[in-house]
Amino acid sequence: MKRIAIVGDIGSGKSFVAKNFQYPIFNADREVNQIYNKNKFCFRKLRKALPDYIHSFPINKKNISEAILKNKKNLKKIIRIIHPEVRHRMSLFLKKNIKKKFVILDIPLFLENKLNKKNDILIFVDANKKKILKRLKKRKNFNLKLFKILLKFQLPLEIKKEKSQYIIKNNFTKKTIKNNIIKIKKKIKND
């Protein structure tokens, strides 16, 4: 099984690119949402670590955001509790899909959390910063201050780009993305 990791900026279209490969996908953001909604063990740990913000189950993402906005150190507390569970779920996903030729890893902090392995195929989604911000501002619960805090946890884009074997220029049109993916799939299959 070859692991294909999609990396890039927040809001660059990584998940859209991942879906269009049509391989099994591990989506870390979706897993985090499931943890907030279904994992009482993590809820209890978060409630203990952030008693002023986490009160009821399922966890309201607004409360998570409030905790981070109030004190940046709270993000580190959240990461220490949530990331091990996400890693565990990724491990289960990889075991389940061991016989597949390819899997897609849609994990926002893939490189930052040192999840990459030597033979992983990295694809960088390159998108215009102004277009990204314009799209992010349309999201229901977008908060610029929170966005800037989260950006500080990411590697510089140039490093992500440098480590990637492929780059998809995302102009936010389906046709361009699909054409880029077709080309990359052909190259990957021939390697």
PyMOL commands that set and color helices and strands:
alter all, ss='L'
color gray80, all
select helices_A, chain A and resi 14-20+28-38+40-49+61-70+73-96+129-137+144-151+157-163+174-190
alter helices_A, ss='H'
color red, helices_A
select strands_A, chain A and resi 2-8+25-27+102-106+121-127+166-170
alter strands_A, ss='S'
color yellow, strands_A
deselect
rebuild
show_as cartoon
